[in-house]
Amino acid sequence: MSLTSEATTVWTGDLKSGSGTLTLDSSHTAEFEVSWAARSEGRTGVTNPEELLGAAHSSCFSMKFSADLASFGTPPESIQVTAAVTFDPAEGITGSRLLVNARVPGISEADFQRLAEESKKTCPVSRALVGIPITIEANLA
């Protein structure tokens, strides 16, 4: 069974002086202000598409890595993932870097790194981002 999730943005004004409101329609859990300044200059208190993409990438990878570790027979105690998505106003989104810290009892460093790399390549959001470089730094605690 497939599931479709929805979000809506209402934008007013032009690109540089305008702004928008993004609503998570499917979950009804949040509403965010978005603006070009947040995207191109890093303004605080306002989000941007790259931060939201990072949220999607980090949560998707966490789920995939957890499943892969459990399938290997070494379920994780915990996984912390930060996805750092880079945006260049002249080039667009130029990459996503996954920073992973995990507690996984009973796994070797080599198997941990292999599974992290495999999960990076196969999580659904990573597969959707095939047009940009995705890197990973995975640390076993």
C-alpha positions as CSV (number, residue, x, y, z in Angstrom):
1,M,0.0,0.0,0.0
2,S,1.4,3.4,-0.9
3,L,1.0,6.5,1.1
4,T,1.0,10.1,-0.1
5,S,2.0,12.8,2.3
6,E,1.2,16.5,1.6
7,A,2.6,19.9,2.6
8,T,1.4,23.3,1.3
9,T,3.2,26.6,1.0
10,V,1.5,29.9,0.5
11,W,3.9,32.5,-0.7
12,T,3.3,36.3,-1.0
13,G,5.5,38.8,-2.7
14,D,8.5,38.4,-4.9
15,L,11.5,36.1,-4.2
16,K,13.8,38.4,-2.3
17,S,11.3,40.4,-0.2
18,G,8.5,37.9,-0.1
19,S,7.9,35.1,2.4
20,G,5.7,32.1,2.8
21,T,4.1,29.8,5.3
22,L,4.6,26.0,5.0
23,T,2.0,23.7,6.6
24,L,2.5,20.0,7.1
25,D,-1.0,19.0,5.8
26,S,-0.9,15.2,6.4
27,S,0.2,15.2,10.0
28,H,-1.2,18.6,11.0
29,T,1.9,18.9,13.3
30,A,3.6,22.0,12.3
31,E,3.6,25.3,10.4
32,F,6.8,27.0,9.4
33,E,7.7,30.4,8.0
34,V,10.0,30.3,4.9
35,S,11.9,33.0,3.1
36,W,14.6,33.5,0.5
37,A,16.7,35.3,3.2
38,A,16.6,32.1,5.4
39,R,17.6,30.1,2.3
40,S,20.4,32.3,1.0
41,E,21.7,34.1,4.1
42,G,20.9,31.7,6.9
43,R,18.4,33.9,8.8
44,T,17.3,32.3,12.1
45,G,13.8,31.8,13.2
46,V,12.7,31.0,9.6
47,T,13.2,27.7,7.9
48,N,14.1,26.8,4.3
49,P,13.7,23.9,1.9
50,E,17.2,22.6,2.7
51,E,16.5,22.3,6.4
52,L,13.3,20.5,5.6
53,L,15.1,18.2,3.2
54,G,17.7,17.6,5.9
55,A,14.9,16.6,8.3
56,A,13.5,14.2,5.7
57,H,17.0,12.7,4.9
58,S,18.1,12.3,8.6
59,S,14.8,10.6,9.6
60,C,14.7,8.3,6.6
61,F,18.3,7.3,7.0
62,S,17.8,6.6,10.7
63,M,14.9,4.3,9.9
64,K,16.7,2.4,7.2
65,F,19.9,2.1,9.1
66,S,18.0,0.8,12.2
67,A,16.3,-1.8,10.0
68,D,19.5,-2.9,8.3
69,L,21.3,-3.2,11.7
70,A,18.5,-5.3,13.1
71,S,18.4,-7.5,10.0
72,F,22.1,-8.1,10.5
73,G,21.4,-9.3,14.1
74,T,22.7,-6.2,15.8
75,P,19.8,-3.9,16.6
76,P,20.9,-0.4,17.6
77,E,20.5,1.0,21.1
78,S,20.4,4.5,19.6
79,I,21.1,6.3,16.4
80,Q,21.6,10.1,16.0
81,V,21.7,11.4,12.5
82,T,22.3,15.0,11.3
83,A,21.8,15.7,7.6
84,A,23.7,18.8,6.5
85,V,22.2,19.9,3.2
86,T,24.2,22.6,1.3
87,F,22.6,25.2,-0.9
88,D,24.4,27.6,-3.2
89,P,22.2,30.4,-4.6
90,A,24.0,30.1,-8.0
91,E,24.0,26.3,-8.2
92,G,21.1,25.0,-6.1
93,I,21.4,22.1,-3.7
94,T,24.9,20.8,-3.9
95,G,25.0,17.9,-1.4
96,S,23.8,16.2,1.7
97,R,26.2,15.0,4.4
98,L,25.0,12.5,6.9
99,L,26.7,12.7,10.3
100,V,25.9,9.5,12.3
101,N,26.6,8.5,15.9
102,A,25.2,5.2,17.0
103,R,25.4,2.7,19.8
104,V,25.3,-0.8,18.4
105,P,26.3,-3.6,20.7
106,G,28.1,-6.6,19.2
107,I,29.0,-5.1,15.8
108,S,32.5,-4.7,14.4
109,E,33.6,-1.4,13.0
110,A,33.9,-2.9,9.5
111,D,30.4,-4.2,9.5
112,F,29.1,-1.0,11.0
113,Q,30.7,1.1,8.2
114,R,29.6,-1.3,5.5
115,L,25.9,-1.2,6.7
116,A,26.0,2.6,7.1
117,E,27.2,3.0,3.5
118,E,24.6,0.5,2.3
119,S,21.8,2.3,4.2
120,K,23.0,5.6,2.8
121,K,22.6,4.3,-0.7
122,T,19.3,2.6,-0.2
123,C,17.2,4.8,2.0
124,P,14.3,6.2,0.0
125,V,15.3,9.8,0.4
126,S,18.8,9.1,-0.6
127,R,17.5,7.4,-3.7
128,A,15.4,10.5,-4.5
129,L,18.5,12.7,-4.1
130,V,20.6,10.8,-6.8
131,G,21.3,14.1,-8.5
132,I,23.5,15.4,-5.7
133,P,26.5,14.0,-3.8
134,I,25.7,12.3,-0.5
135,T,28.5,11.6,1.9
136,I,28.5,10.0,5.3
137,E,30.6,10.1,8.4
138,A,29.5,7.3,10.7
139,N,30.8,6.9,14.3
140,L,30.3,3.8,16.4
141,A,30.0,4.7,20.1
